[in-house]
Amino acid sequence: MPFEDAFNFCEKVVRELLLETPETADLDEDTLEDLYCLTLNRLPPRYVRHEADTVFFLKPTDRVELEQKARQAMGEALERIRGD
């Protein structure tokens, strides 16, 4: 079926960020999933067919900017979850 290979590249970026951020280490699985969703909802989608496509469609500066936006979005989502 066509369209099965397309995915939102932001999902990969956010997953990596969640796994490397010390502030998320104490979260249970359900809360981590909520944080993942809230963070993604704050970012514009970037659909690609293959991760290699990002080389063509995302300049290195765009990737850095996307990671910065993801960090900010995750911080805001974490504040919301923790009620800060």
LUMDOTOR-97384 format. One record per atom (N, C-alpha, C, CB): x, y, z. Coordinates in steps of 0.02 Angstrom, whole numbers, plus 50000, padded with zeros to 5 digits. Glycine has a CB too. Example, Ala and Ser with C-alpha at 12.3 -4.5 7.8 and 13.67 -1.06 7.14 Angstrom:
<atoms>
506604971650390506154977550390506604983550390505654977650452506424988850354506844994750357506455000250394507044997050286
</atoms>
This chain:
<atoms>
500434994150000500005000050000500455006250000499525000050062500295011249960500695017349959500625021150025500485021749901501085025350039501095029850097501305026650162500415032750105501495020350162501685017050224502365019350250501685009650214502785021850207503465023750227503515030750255503925022950170503015034850244503045041750267502975042050343502485045850234503385046550373503335047550445503535054750462503775042550483503335056950520503485063550545504185063450576502945066050596504665066750544505345066750569505395069650639505795070650521504945074050658504955076850725504875071450779504385082050733504535066050763504455060650811505135057850831504015055050782505575056850784506245054350798506635059250841506625052950732506605065550823506965070750859506715071050932506865077650825506065070850942505785071251010505945064951050505015072251007505905059051019506085052851055506805053251080505995046751009507255055251036507965055851056508045060851113508395058050996507705066351109507745071451161507475068851227507345077651140506915065351225506625062651287507095057651320505955059351273507445053751281507895048651309508535051651337508065043551256508735057451313509365060351335509285065851388509745063051277508665067551405508535073051451508455070451522507915076851430508895072551568508865070151637508195071451672509425073351677507865076951654507225078651686506675073651673507005085351663506755069351623506235064451608506375057551639506165063751533506955056751670507155050151696506685047551750507855050551724506365052051787505935049851842505205048951822505975054851898505045049951758504355049351735504165042151720504245053651673503555040351739503315033651722503145033351648502695031651765503015027451623502905026451551502315030451525502795019051537501765030551562501165034251539501305041751535500575033051587501645044451585501805051551586502285053251530502095053551653502765048851517503245049851463502885050151395503775044351463502395045751386501995045751324501595052251318501515039751322501315054551374500955060951373501425066651354500625062351441502015066651383502505071851368502705071651294503125070951412502785065651268502955064651197502405067851153503025057151181501785066351168501225068951128501165076551134500565065751149501205079051195501145086351205501705090051169501155087951279502305087251172502875090351138502765090451063503525086751156502575084751035502455084350963501905089150940502285077250942501395089950981500845094350962501055101650959500275093551010501615103350989501865110150989502355111450931502215111751055502495106350891502975106950836502625106050769503535101750844502875109450718502605108350651502835101550625502815113950602502395097850592502615091350565503105092150508502005087350542503555087350503504055087050449504045079950422504785089150475503625078850373503545072050347504075070450295502855071150316504355064450300504845061850253504695054550240505575062850280504975051850187504885044650173505435040550204504865043450097506025043250204506605039750231507015044850271507045036450174507345042450322507745047050362508275050550319508085043350420508515047050269509015050050223508725056150187509255044850173508055056450179507745062150146507885068750183506995061150140508005068250248508135074350286508765077850262508185072850360509225074150234509835077150207509655082050151510325071650182509155080150112508955084350055508475089950075508635080050002508065088650124507535093450141507665097650204506895089750149508155095550244508315099250305509055101250303508155095150368509185107650299509875109950304510115108850375509935117550283510765108350386511025107350455510765112750503511785107450454510715118850480510465124150524509725123050541510555131050491509345120250493508645118650506508585113150559508285116450441509025108250556509015102750605509155105550674509545097350586509645109950680509815113050744509215117050770510435117550738508905120850726508315124750745507745120250767508085129150687507635114750732507115109950751507255107050820507065104350699507875105350834508055102650899507955107850954508795100250899508115114150941508005119450989507255120351003508305126050965506855120350949506135121050958505845115050997505785121650889506115109150984505885103151019506055103651093506205096850988506655106151110506845107051180506375111951215507575109551185506235117451181505785122451210505075119451219505755128651165504835116051168504165113051171504135107851227503985109851104504665103851234504675098851286504685102151355505275094151278505055107451363505065111051427504385113751445505565116851423504035116551397503355119151409502875113451426503105123051348502935107951390502505102151402502645099151471502595096751348503275098951490503465096251555503195100651612504235095651561503215107151602502925111751651502175110451658503055119151632501855109451602501125108251604500965101751642500845107851532501355096551628501235090051660501365090451735501685084651629501905093851753502085094351824501695099751860502815095551832501335103851823500935109051853501335114851880500515106251908501935115951851502365121451875502075128151856503075120751846
</atoms>
